[in-house]
Amino acid sequence: MSLIEKLSTSYKYVCENSKYVKINYEKVDEMIKKIEESKISYWLDSNPFNILDMDLESIINFLFVYHAIGDYCLWGNSKWEIATPLGKLDGTYAIIYLIINRIKEQKSFNLSFEEFKKFLEGNVEIPLLEDRYKNLVQMNKFIKLQNKSFYELIKDYDSDIKLLEFIVENFKYFEDISIYNGLEVYFYKRAQLLTSDLLHVMESVEKKKVDYSHLIGSADYKIPQVMRCYGMLEFTDELNEKIDNQIELLENSEEEIEIRANDLEIIDYIYEKLGKRYSKMAINDFIWLLG
């Protein structure tokens, strides 16, 4: 079975056996009406830094770095933020700002840990600093071995199936497999996001014909947060109490896996109900942007 097939099927078992999470399809239907009345756009179209105005190679190399060090959770008791000439920025846009500026200044990302810590310096230490740095080291090691830029390595790909497999096979930090009732559940959230982003910018900037129709969506913490807010995801009282009291769920716990799987089931349901007019990643982006 291919990786895409595993992505498309393995989470279904979790949805069918969920104990802590259920889907309110009436509320999902209300979201479908909201989508039909709105304009769906690619998430980078909404960025404030004119990323898509850069040349294609710079955009792709930016995405490579961003998905290695930026595409992680950013919550904390004090939210990480940075001071910029644009004012204070936090979360995703703060990391994007730092990476974009370093690329524009043509500075290397081959940093020591202390240099990396300084690069991401804010009001508090950014969550998962060491994990982010380990990814950067692995990324730099791979590029050095290949003696090519990331752009040069992937520029000829036009299919999500092949590109996703290339990314997963070569960058272990994208591994995203959970075990539920003894069965493997494949998510690969960040690998899918990078695949989607790369193909989208090739399509947008290079006007290249690409296929990202097989990607299933991103089981991201922000998306189920929005789904819960709109009543699409409903939790048991026990799970609601944990979340309302900001008690962090254990990684790969049944609760977390059920939230992630049902997130994907909602995206799939919306995709089918809208007659497959939009890709699942486009629906994913719409819900993320609501957050």
N, C-alpha and C positions, 0 to 999 in steps of 0.2 A: 504493500500500500504506500502511495506517495505521501510526502509531507502534507501537501494540500488536502488530500483525502482524509488524513488523520485529523487535520484542523477542522474539517467540515463535518466530521461525524463523532469524534470522541467526546465532545462536550454534551451531546444529546443525552447520553446515559445519566449524566449528573442532573440535568433538568427533570428527567423522568423520575428521579429518586430523591429530589431535594427535600430536606427536612426543615430547613431554616428560612427558605426563600421561595416565594411564588410570584407569578406574573399576573397582574391585573390587566386583562386584555381590553376591557372597556377604556381604561386610561391610555393604553397603547393606541387604540383607535383614535382617541382625541389627539394624540401626538401626530398621528398620520395626517389628520386634517390640518394641523399646524404646519406640517411639512409641505402639504399640497398648496397651502396659501402663502408659502414663503419661497425664497430663492435659496437653493442649496449651492454652497460654494466650497471650494477646496480651502482647507484651514489656513494655508500660507497666503491666500489672497487677502486675508484679514490682518496680516502682520503689519506693524507700524514702521518697519525698517526698510521697506522696498527691496526685500530680498530677491524677488523675481526680476528685478532690474539688473542684477549682476549677470556676468557671463555664465554660461551653463556649467563650465568646469568649476568655477568658484562656488556656485550654488550646491553642486553635488558634493564637493569636498566639505562644505559647511554642514550639509546633512549628515555626512559620515561622522564628523566630530560631534555634532549635536546628539545623535542617537547613541553615541558611545558614552557621553558624560552628562547630557542634559535631560534625557527622557526618563527621569526617575521621579519618585514621589518627593514632594517638597513641603510636606506639612511639618509642623513643629509647634511647640508652645508659643514661641515667638517666630513668626514667619520670616524666613530668610529674604532679605532685600538688599539692594545696592543703591548707592547714590550716583546719579548720572546727570549730565547737562540737560536731559529731558525731564529730570525730576526723579523721584524714587521709583524703582522698578522691582517687582518680585516675581517669583515663580518662573514659568516658561519664558516669558519675554525678557526677564533679567539675564537668563543664561544665553538666550539668542543674541541679545545686545553685546555681551562680552565676547562671544565667539565671532560674531560678524566683525566687530571692531578689530579683533586680532588678525582675522583674515585680510581685512582691508589694509592693515599695517604690514602685511606680509611677514608676520612673525610665526615662528615654528610652534607646534604644539608638543614638541619633544621636551617636556618639562620635568624637572625634579619634583619630588613630592612637595617640598617647601615652596617652590615656584608655582606649582599647581594650586596649593592652598592660598597663596597670595592672589593668584588670578581670580579665584572665586570668593575672595574676601568680602564679607558683608556685615550686617549688624550682628549676626550670629553665624556660627559655622554651618555651612550648608549640610543638610542631611546626606548620609551615605557618602561622605567625602572620600573615604578610603576605597570603597567599591568603584566610584567614578574614576579614581586614579588608576586602579588595576585595569580597568577597561582601556584607558588611554595608553597604558604601557603595552597591552596586548595589541591594540590597534597600530601603534608605532612599530612594534616588532614585525607585524605582518607586512606592513608597507615597505619596511626596510628589506625584508627577505625578497619581496616581489620586485623591488627596484622600479616601481611604477606608482603613480598616484592612484587613488581610489577611482577617480574619474576614468582613467585609462583602462582600469580593470573591468569596469561594468558598462562602459559607454555603448557597447554593441548589444546589450540585453534589451529585449522588448516584451518579454513575457514574465508575469509575476511568478509563475511556477518555477522557472529556471533561476530567476534572480533570487527568489526567497531561499532556494536550496543552496545557492552559492554563498549567501550571507550566513546562513545557519551552519554550513559545513566549515566555514573559515573563521568564524568569530564566536567563541564559546560563550561570551558574555550575553549572547542573545538567547541562550537556552531557557526554555520556559515550559516545563512539563511538570504536571502535578499528578499525585496518586490519590484516587478516590475509590473507596471500597475495593482496593487492590488493583484497580484498572488505571492505566495511563491516560491522562487528559492533556491534550496538546493545545497550548494557547499561543505562544510565540508572539505576544503583543508587540514588543519593540521591533522585532525583525519584520513583522508585517507593516508597521508604520514606516520603517525605512524603505522597504520595498515599494510601498504605495507612494511615498514622497518622491523617490527617484524616478519612478515611471511618470508621475504627474508632471514633474518639471521638464522631463524630456518631451512630453506631449505639449506642454504649454510654451516652453522656450524654443525648443528645437522643431516643434510641429511634427514630431515623430509619431507614427502609428504604434500604439502600445496596447497591452492587455493587462489590466489589473482587476478583472472581473472575478477572479477566483478567491481573492482575499475575503476573509469572513468578518473582519471587524476587530477592534482593539478592546480587550478586557482590561480597561484602564480604571483607576479608582475614581476619576472625575466623571466618567460616563454613568456608572451606577449611582453615583451621588445625585446626578441630575435625574436619572430614572426614578430614584426614590422620592425626590422632591416633587416630581410630577405624578406620583402615585402609580407608576408603571411597575415598579418592584416593591413588593411587600415582604416584610421580615417578621419573624416571630417576636413576641414581646421581649424575650431574652436577648435576641440580637439587636433589636431596637434600643434596648437599654444600654448595651455596650457602646453602640455608635453614638447615641445621644450624650453619653458621658465620656466620649472620646477615648475609649479603651481600645488600644490597637489590637486588631485581629492577628492571630499568629499566621505567619506565612505558611501557605499550603494547608491551613486548617480546613475542615469541611465547610465552615461558614464562608471563608474567603473563596473557595473553589465554587461553591454554589452561587455566590454573587456574580462571579466572573462568567460562569456558564450561562446563567439566565440572562445576563447582559447580552451575550451573543445570540441567544434564542430570540430576544426582542428585536434585535437588528435584523435577523433572518426573517422574522414575521413581517416586519415593516417592508422589507425588500420584496417579499412575495405579494403583500397586499397592494403595493404600489406598482405591481406589474413589472417588476425588475427594471423600472425606468431609470433608477439611480443605482449605482454600485453600493455594496454594503459599506465600503469605506467612506463614500459620500454621506451616507446616513449616519455613520459613526462621527464624521466631522461636524455634521449639523448639530448633533446632540452635545458633542464636546464644546462647541462654540456657545451653546446655551449656558454652559457653566461659567 
